[in-house]
């Protein structure tokens, strides 16, 4: 089941209310940094398994 447009919009509005417009760029930057770390860890793990 995929979320509809209205569900995604509602979640974004709730996030905006919780964090405020000022903190939102910081939260997004930290989220992206965390995702990059996870991706690099997965790539390293795959390389180790091949050897």
C-alpha positions in Angstrom: 0.0 0.0 0.0 1.5 3.3 -1.0 0.7 6.5 0.7 -1.5 9.0 -1.1 -0.7 12.6 -1.9 -2.9 13.8 1.0 -1.2 11.5 3.5 2.2 12.7 2.5 1.1 16.3 2.7 -0.4 15.8 6.1 2.8 14.3 7.4 4.9 17.2 6.0 2.6 19.7 7.6 2.9 17.9 11.0 6.7 17.9 10.7 6.7 21.6 9.8 4.5 22.3 12.9 6.7 20.2 15.2 10.1 21.5 14.1 9.2 24.9 12.8 10.4 26.5 9.5 13.7 27.6 11.1 14.9 24.2 12.3 13.6 22.3 9.2 16.8 22.7 7.1 18.9 21.5 10.0 16.7 18.4 10.5 16.8 17.6 6.7 20.6 18.1 6.6 21.1 15.6 9.5 18.7 13.1 7.9 20.6 13.2 4.6 23.9 12.8 6.5 22.5 9.8 8.3 21.3 8.2 5.1 24.7 8.7 3.4 26.4 7.0 6.4 24.0 4.0 6.1 24.6 3.7 2.4 28.3 3.8 2.8 28.2 1.2 5.5 26.1 -1.1 3.3 28.5 -0.7 0.4 31.5 -1.6 2.7 29.6 -4.6 4.1 29.0 -5.9 0.5 32.6 -5.5 -0.3 33.7 -7.4 2.8 31.2 -10.3 2.0 32.6 -10.7 -1.6 36.2 -11.2 -0.3 
